[in-house]
Amino acid sequence: MDKRAFNVECRLPTMILRVALDTPLRSLFDYRAPPPDLGLAEPGMRVRVPFGRRRAVGVVVEVTDQSSLPAERLRSVDALLDPSPVLDATLLGLLRWCADYYHHPIGEVLAAALPRLARAGAPPYERIEHWHLTQEGEAALRAGEPRRAPKQRALLERLSNAAGDGVDASTLGAALGNWRDSAKALAARGWIASVESFAEPVADRGHATREGCDAPPPLTDEQAAAVAAVGERPDGFHAVLLHGITGSGKTEVYLHAVADTLARGRRALVLVPEIALTPQLVSRFARRFDVPLAVLHSGLTDTQRLHAWRTVLSGRARIVLGTRSAVFAPVPDLGLIVVDEEHDASFKQQEGGFRYSARDVAVMRAQMQNRPVLLGSATPSLETLQNVALGRYRRVALSRRGDQAPPPRLRLVDLRQETLHAGLSTTAIAAIERHLGEDGQVLVYLNRRGYAPTLLCTACGWIAPCQNCDARYTVHRSAAKLQCHHCGAERPLPRQCPQCGYAVKPVGQGTERVEEALTEMFPAVPIMRLDRDVVRDADELEAVVGRLASGEARMLIGTQMVTKGHDFPNVTLVLVLNADQGLFSTDFRAAERLAQTVVQVAGRAGRAQRQGEVLIQTEYPEHPLLTQLLASGYDGFAGAALDERRTAGWPPFSRLAVLRASAPAPEAPMRFLRAARAAAEALQEAAPSGRRLRLLGPAPAAMARRAGRHHAQLLLECADRPALHRSLTAWVPVVEALPEARRVRWAIDVDPLDLF
């Protein structure tokens, strides 16, 4: 007996598996390891275990020989589900870091890294079905059987020529078409048999390019410098901010950086903020590289997501593209992580329990794997710019458009001096006529879908309220309905006021109403709309973008969907309606978001060697944010905004966490949060002197009632990140044990994006 086998035999009787289960409990669960004939368990493998009265699938996190439970209370693992870990050591370490940093139950964190079917126990690799002849089948074939079943005989002949393990089902399907009925009949006679196995992980590195792939265009000097910055230390962690103006060719830098990664025999992970961006990015990568790609996003069915995950886990996918949760994809030999539009709020999970930032997790993953991470944006977040200022990230700039078009001209339209037609100023309408007459295209941006945000009775003042939220219904005229954009509740569009019986009218503008008005003003101009009401999947989005790119549509009206990385080469005029929404918000991030939106949507104008024009309608043309943005661009705004944040002590110069709670009754969340605050204050009194938390609240959320539940929050602020996390580590178990905690839903949100 060799030494390894001896050690295994000695350890197995006392080996304990510490398993994470998908529950809200903040602990691992101890189980006896299975007997040796079922396999040797390792961290990162899935197991099926008894849990209460049911069977559950969990992930082995630790293997030890000790347990705090007495031996008689330890239950045994039912089965090992994986031949090797589905979460390798680095990925498992990353997930444990996430559980600690975001103060969330580790079982739910690990569950977020697995597709739903994998959490239910689906095999980690694709099953491969191999068919072969039996001895009886060989004898029958030599005897000329079967004489009256040509399809069966063809199948026997095909299998007789196979060597080794036989012929896999996919090969039989390609060669013989509908062969299953024949196989069933032959198997019943004992002439053929099948064996199932798992597809083994592959080490095939493929080729980066092939004949027929798009040839890469020559890089500009700035692009070449950016690619060199990413690749100068391929075997060490470094974060590079690619700060490129819209249209400067950031995607081309991504493609070259990925090509260099593939040439080193490694794989690349590319993250985008929204599903809407994946089709065009997948198309560009597929045209450039002759390697398997895997795509991961929430729009996939459970089966599609499992298949993509298996493709990644097996190593067949050389490039992985996806949205937020793809940051946890089990990519072997990971060589590069790219985060496109790193500033986008969609990278932060803001609903549910596990509220993580995929951008921040991507940086930590790159650091743990000692690999480069590339963060791209035309409007970087202030946190990222501060990391550049501190020397943690390296900034490389793309300051010129790839098509050599000059930057668009930005101009404010003072609505106080204008006549409005359905929210459009006379200056804007005249500009539309001029650009259409010069064969340009027009993009109208309004981040408010529907026909109007309010339905009003002019007689008694009634405003259509949502019954489940502290919000008003939005009018959707074409669908003849009222809809709440917060909880999704709907009701038919009334013609009279339910209180007094007088006529009601829509007030304000949404994209549907602006489209109606522009159609009346320009009846001969093809107009399209791009919002969640008319575009529900990637195919519909691609159709809208394609019609505009081809010139079939001359005008596009849209919400924030139009700002997400789309290339509209013939758009020469951009109108920003209702730009004042973010000027006077109580949220300290509102100004940053408004500036990013204006710059991003303005970048859609003038991208094909024609200078664009951007008109921003506002009732506050003297507002410092707008004047500074026009005078010194995003860089000037960001510098001033960072100075303001430093003075006020807001992130990135302090660290925040929010304890959020909700319940059907309004008293329960506030009672729970008051108890949680008292617990935090008691812990601070007992703690040694040092950095102290500042507790703000509790207070009702900005929308106190949403989807039939009452929401409130308690804000925790500290100037020092380690001090904040030490406090949270001590506080969260106390909060969990509060009697009031059982009467509410609550969650910790570390580094929150939305506060008010």
Long-range contacts (C-beta under 8 A, 24 or more apart in sequence): 8-36, 8-40, 9-36, 11-65, 12-36, 14-65, 15-41, 15-63, 15-64, 15-65, 16-63, 16-64, 16-65, 16-66, 16-67, 16-74, 17-41, 17-47, 17-60, 17-62, 17-63, 17-77, 18-60, 18-61, 18-62, 18-63, 18-64, 19-47, 19-49, 19-58, 19-59, 19-60, 19-61, 19-77, 20-58, 20-59, 20-61, 20-106, 20-107, 20-109, 20-110, 21-49, 21-51, 21-56, 21-58, 21-107, 22-56, 22-57, 22-58, 22-107, 22-108, 22-110, 22-111, 22-119, 23-105, 23-107, 23-108, 24-105, 24-108, 24-353, 25-105, 25-107, 26-105, 26-106, 26-732, 26-733, 26-736, 28-61, 28-62, 28-106, 29-58, 30-67, 30-68, 30-69, 30-74, 31-74, 31-75, 31-76, 31-77, 32-74, 32-75, 32-76, 32-77, 33-63, 33-76, 33-77, 34-76, 34-77, 34-78, 34-79, 34-80, 38-79, 38-80, 39-80, 39-83, 41-77, 41-80, 42-84, 42-85, 43-85, 43-87, 43-89, 43-92, 44-85, 44-86, 44-87, 44-88, 44-89, 44-91, 44-92, 45-80, 45-81, 45-82, 45-84, 45-85, 45-86, 46-80, 46-81, 46-82, 46-86, 46-118, 46-121, 46-124, 47-77, 47-78, 47-79, 47-80, 47-81, 48-77, 48-78, 48-79, 48-81, 48-121, 49-75, 49-77, 49-78, 50-75, 50-78, 57-81, 57-119, 57-120, 57-121, 58-107, 59-86, 59-87, 59-92, 59-110, 59-114, 61-92, 61-96, 61-106, 61-110, 81-121, 81-123, 81-124, 82-124, 83-124, 83-198, 84-201, 86-114, 86-118, 86-124, 86-313, 86-330, 87-113, 87-330, 88-330, 88-332, 90-365, 90-368, 90-369, 91-328, 91-330, 91-365, 93-368, 94-328, 94-361, 94-364, 94-365, 94-368, 95-328, 97-364, 97-368, 98-354, 98-356, 98-361, 100-725, 100-729, 101-725, 101-750, 102-354, 102-355, 102-356, 102-748, 102-750, 103-657, 103-725, 103-728, 103-729, 103-732, 103-748, 103-750, 104-353, 104-354, 104-355, 104-747, 104-748, 105-353, 108-353, 108-354, 109-354, 112-325, 112-328, 112-354, 112-356, 113-325, 113-328, 113-330, 114-309, 115-302, 115-305, 115-306, 115-309, 116-302, 116-305, 116-306, 117-302, 117-303, 117-305, 117-306, 118-306, 118-309, 122-306, 123-198, 124-198, 124-310, 124-313, 125-198, 125-199, 125-200, 125-201, 125-310, 125-313, 125-314, 126-198, 126-199, 126-307, 126-310, 126-314, 127-196, 127-197, 127-198, 127-199, 128-168, 128-169, 128-196, 128-197, 128-198, 128-199, 129-168, 129-169, 129-194, 129-195, 129-196, 130-165, 130-166, 130-167, 130-168, 130-169, 130-194, 130-195, 130-196, 130-197, 131-159, 131-166, 131-167, 131-168, 131-169, 131-172, 131-183, 131-192, 131-193, 131-194, 132-159, 132-162, 132-165, 132-166, 132-167, 132-192, 132-193, 132-194, 132-195, 133-159, 133-160, 133-166, 133-191, 133-192, 134-190, 134-191, 134-192, 134-193, 136-189, 136-190, 136-191, 137-186, 137-190, 137-191, 137-192, 140-189, 140-191, 149-182, 149-185, 151-176, 151-179, 151-181, 151-182, 152-182, 152-185, 152-186, 154-182, 155-179, 155-182, 155-183, 155-186, 155-192, 156-186, 156-191, 156-192, 159-192, 165-195, 166-195, 199-310, 199-314, 200-314, 201-313, 201-314, 201-315, 201-332, 202-314, 202-315, 202-316, 203-315, 204-315, 204-316, 205-262, 205-265, 205-318, 206-262, 206-290, 206-291, 206-292, 206-318, 207-290, 207-291, 208-259, 208-262, 208-263, 208-289, 208-290, 208-291, 209-259, 209-288, 209-289, 209-290, 210-290, 213-287, 213-288, 213-289, 213-290, 214-287, 214-288, 216-252, 216-255, 216-256, 216-259, 216-288, 217-252, 219-252, 219-253, 219-256, 220-249, 220-398, 220-400, 220-402, 222-248, 222-396, 222-397, 222-398, 222-399, 222-400, 223-249, 223-252, 223-253, 223-256, 223-398, 223-402, 225-396, 226-253, 226-396, 226-398, 227-253, 227-256, 227-257, 227-260, 229-394, 229-396, 230-257, 230-260, 230-336, 230-372, 230-374, 231-257, 231-260, 231-372, 233-372, 234-260, 234-261, 234-264, 234-266, 234-335, 234-371, 234-372, 235-370, 235-371, 236-370, 236-371, 236-372, 237-366, 237-367, 237-369, 237-370, 237-371, 237-372, 237-373, 238-372, 238-373, 238-394, 239-363, 239-366, 239-372, 239-373, 239-375, 239-387, 239-392, 239-393, 239-394, 240-372, 240-373, 240-374, 240-375, 240-393, 240-394, 240-395, 240-396, 241-342, 241-375, 241-376, 241-377, 241-380, 241-384, 241-385, 241-387, 241-388, 241-393, 241-394, 241-395, 241-396, 242-374, 242-375, 242-376, 242-377, 242-396, 242-398, 243-377, 243-378, 243-380, 243-395, 243-396, 243-397, 243-398, 244-376, 244-377, 244-378, 244-397, 244-398, 244-399, 245-378, 245-398, 245-399, 245-400, 245-401, 245-407, 245-603, 246-378, 246-401, 246-599, 246-600, 246-602, 246-603, 246-604, 246-607, 247-401, 247-402, 247-403, 247-405, 247-567, 247-603, 247-607, 248-378, 248-398, 248-399, 248-400, 248-401, 248-402, 249-398, 249-401, 249-402, 250-340, 250-376, 250-378, 250-398, 251-281, 251-284, 251-340, 252-402, 253-374, 253-376, 253-398, 254-338, 254-340, 254-374, 254-376, 255-284, 255-285, 255-288, 257-336, 257-338, 257-374, 258-285, 258-289, 258-319, 258-336, 258-338, 259-288, 259-289, 261-335, 261-336, 262-289, 262-291, 262-318, 262-319, 264-335, 265-333, 266-333, 266-334, 266-335, 266-336, 267-315, 267-317, 267-318, 267-319, 267-320, 267-331, 267-332, 267-333, 267-334, 267-335, 268-318, 268-319, 268-320, 268-334, 268-335, 268-336, 268-337, 268-338, 269-320, 269-322, 269-326, 269-327, 269-329, 269-331, 269-334, 269-336, 269-337, 269-338, 269-362, 270-319, 270-320, 270-321, 270-322, 270-337, 270-338, 270-340, 271-321, 271-322, 271-323, 271-324, 271-326, 271-327, 271-337, 271-338, 271-339, 271-340, 271-347, 271-358, 271-359, 271-362, 272-321, 272-322, 272-323, 272-340, 272-341, 272-565, 273-323, 273-324, 273-340, 273-341, 273-344, 273-345, 273-346, 273-347, 273-564, 274-323, 274-344, 274-346, 274-564, 275-299, 275-323, 275-538, 276-535, 276-538, 276-541, 276-561, 276-564, 277-340, 277-341, 277-564, 277-565, 278-321, 278-322, 278-323, 278-538, 279-538, 279-539, 279-541, 279-542, 280-542, 280-545, 280-565, 280-566, 281-321, 281-340, 282-321, 285-319, 285-321, 289-318, 289-319, 291-318, 291-319, 292-316, 292-317, 292-318, 292-319, 293-317, 293-318, 293-319, 293-320, 293-321, 294-319, 294-320, 294-321, 294-322, 294-329, 295-320, 295-321, 295-322, 296-320, 296-321, 296-322, 296-323, 296-325, 296-326, 296-329, 297-322, 297-323, 297-325, 297-326, 298-323, 298-325, 299-537, 299-538, 323-358, 324-349, 324-358, 325-358, 326-358, 327-358, 327-361, 327-362, 327-365, 328-361, 334-365, 334-369, 334-371, 335-371, 336-371, 336-372, 336-373, 336-374, 337-362, 337-365, 337-366, 337-371, 337-372, 337-373, 337-374, 338-373, 338-374, 338-376, 339-373, 339-374, 339-375, 339-376, 340-376, 340-377, 340-565, 341-376, 341-377, 341-564, 341-565, 342-375, 342-376, 342-377, 342-380, 342-381, 342-384, 343-377, 343-379, 343-380, 343-381, 343-384, 343-596, 344-564, 345-593, 345-753, 348-751, 348-753, 350-749, 350-752, 350-753, 350-754, 352-747, 353-747, 355-747, 355-748, 355-749, 355-750, 355-752, 357-751, 360-751, 378-599, 378-600, 378-603, 378-634, 379-595, 379-596, 379-599, 379-600, 379-634, 380-638, 381-592, 382-592, 382-638, 382-641, 382-642, 382-645, 382-651, 382-652, 383-651, 383-652, 385-638, 385-642, 386-642, 386-652, 386-653, 387-652, 389-642, 401-607, 403-569, 403-607, 403-608, 403-609, 404-609, 405-606, 405-607, 405-608, 405-609, 405-610, 405-611, 405-612, 406-606, 406-611, 407-606, 407-611, 408-574, 408-602, 408-603, 408-605, 408-606, 408-611, 408-612, 408-613, 408-614, 409-611, 409-612, 409-613, 409-614, 410-602, 410-614, 410-616, 410-629, 410-630, 411-613, 411-614, 411-615, 411-616, 411-630, 412-615, 412-616, 412-618, 412-621, 412-626, 412-630, 413-615, 413-616, 413-617, 413-618, 413-621, 414-618, 414-619, 414-621, 415-617, 415-618, 415-619, 416-619, 418-617, 421-517, 421-521, 422-509, 422-513, 422-514, 422-516, 422-517, 423-508, 423-509, 423-513, 423-514, 423-517, 423-577, 423-578, 424-514, 424-517, 424-518, 424-575, 424-577, 425-617, 427-615, 428-575, 428-615, 428-617, 429-521, 431-573, 431-575, 431-613, 431-615, 432-518, 432-521, 432-522, 432-555, 432-573, 432-575, 435-572, 435-573, 435-613, 436-522, 436-525, 436-554, 436-555, 438-572, 440-570, 440-571, 440-572, 440-573, 440-610, 441-548, 441-551, 441-553, 441-554, 441-555, 441-556, 441-568, 441-570, 441-571, 441-572, 441-573, 442-554, 442-555, 442-556, 442-571, 442-572, 442-573, 442-574, 442-575, 443-555, 443-556, 443-557, 443-558, 443-562, 443-568, 443-571, 443-573, 443-574, 443-575, 443-601, 443-604, 443-605, 444-514, 444-518, 444-555, 444-556, 444-557, 444-558, 444-574, 444-575, 444-577, 445-558, 445-559, 445-562, 445-563, 445-574, 445-575, 445-576, 445-577, 445-601, 446-509, 446-510, 446-511, 446-514, 446-557, 446-558, 446-559, 446-577, 446-578, 447-559, 447-560, 447-578, 447-581, 447-597, 448-508, 448-509, 448-510, 448-511, 448-559, 448-578, 449-474, 449-485, 449-510, 449-511, 449-512, 449-531, 449-532, 449-533, 449-559, 450-474, 450-475, 450-476, 450-483, 450-485, 450-510, 450-511, 450-512, 450-533, 451-475, 451-476, 451-477, 451-478, 451-506, 451-510, 451-512, 451-513, 451-516, 452-477, 452-506, 452-507, 452-508, 452-509, 452-510, 452-513, 453-507, 453-508, 453-510, 454-506, 454-507, 454-508, 455-482, 455-493, 455-494, 455-504, 455-505, 455-506, 455-507, 456-504, 456-505, 456-506, 456-507, 457-497, 457-499, 457-500, 457-502, 457-503, 457-504, 458-502, 458-503, 458-504, 458-505, 459-497, 459-500, 459-502, 460-497, 460-499, 460-500, 460-502, 462-497, 462-498, 462-499, 462-500, 462-504, 464-494, 464-504, 468-705, 468-706, 468-707, 468-708, 469-703, 469-705, 469-706, 469-707, 470-703, 470-704, 470-705, 470-706, 471-703, 471-706, 474-510, 475-506, 475-510, 476-512, 476-533, 477-506, 477-512, 477-513, 477-516, 478-512, 479-533, 486-703, 486-706, 486-707, 487-706, 487-707, 487-708, 509-577, 509-578, 511-557, 511-558, 511-559, 514-557, 514-577, 515-557, 518-555, 518-557, 522-555, 525-554, 525-555, 526-552, 526-553, 526-554, 526-555, 527-553, 527-554, 527-555, 527-556, 527-557, 528-553, 528-555, 528-556, 528-557, 529-556, 529-557, 529-558, 530-556, 530-557, 530-558, 530-559, 530-561, 530-562, 531-558, 531-559, 531-561, 532-559, 532-561, 535-561, 560-597, 562-601, 562-604, 563-597, 563-600, 563-601, 563-604, 566-604, 567-607, 568-604, 568-607, 569-607, 569-608, 570-608, 571-604, 571-605, 571-606, 571-607, 571-612, 572-605, 572-606, 572-610, 572-611, 572-612, 572-613, 573-605, 573-612, 573-613, 573-614, 573-615, 574-601, 574-602, 574-604, 574-605, 574-612, 574-613, 574-614, 574-615, 575-614, 575-615, 575-617, 576-601, 576-602, 576-614, 576-615, 576-616, 576-617, 577-617, 578-617, 579-616, 579-617, 579-618, 579-626, 580-618, 580-619, 580-620, 583-618, 583-620, 583-623, 583-625, 583-626, 585-756, 586-702, 586-756, 587-754, 587-755, 587-756, 588-645, 588-648, 588-650, 588-755, 589-753, 589-754, 589-755, 591-625, 591-641, 592-641, 594-625, 595-625, 595-629, 595-634, 595-637, 595-638, 595-641, 596-634, 598-629, 599-629, 599-633, 599-634, 649-717, 649-719, 651-751, 653-719, 654-717, 654-718, 654-719, 655-717, 655-718, 655-719, 655-720, 655-721, 655-724, 655-751, 656-715, 656-716, 656-717, 656-750, 656-751, 656-752, 656-755, 657-715, 657-716, 657-724, 657-728, 657-748, 657-749, 657-750, 657-751, 657-752, 658-713, 658-714, 658-715, 658-716, 658-748, 658-749, 658-752, 658-755, 659-713, 659-714, 659-716, 659-735, 659-746, 659-747, 659-748, 659-749, 660-701, 660-711, 660-712, 660-713, 660-746, 660-747, 660-748, 660-749, 661-711, 661-712, 661-713, 661-744, 661-745, 661-746, 662-706, 662-709, 662-710, 662-711, 662-712, 662-744, 662-745, 662-746, 663-709, 663-710, 663-743, 663-744, 663-745, 664-708, 664-709, 664-710, 665-710, 666-700, 666-704, 666-705, 666-710, 668-710, 668-740, 668-743, 668-744, 669-698, 669-710, 669-711, 669-712, 669-744, 670-698, 670-700, 670-712, 671-740, 671-743, 672-738, 672-740, 672-741, 672-743, 672-744, 672-746, 673-697, 673-698, 673-712, 673-713, 673-714, 674-698, 675-738, 675-740, 676-714, 676-731, 676-735, 676-738, 676-740, 677-714, 679-731, 679-734, 679-735, 679-738, 680-716, 680-727, 680-731, 683-727, 683-730, 683-731, 683-734, 684-727, 687-727, 687-730, 690-723, 691-718, 691-719, 691-720, 691-723, 691-724, 692-718, 692-723, 693-717, 693-718, 693-723, 693-724, 693-727, 694-718, 702-756, 709-745, 713-755, 715-755
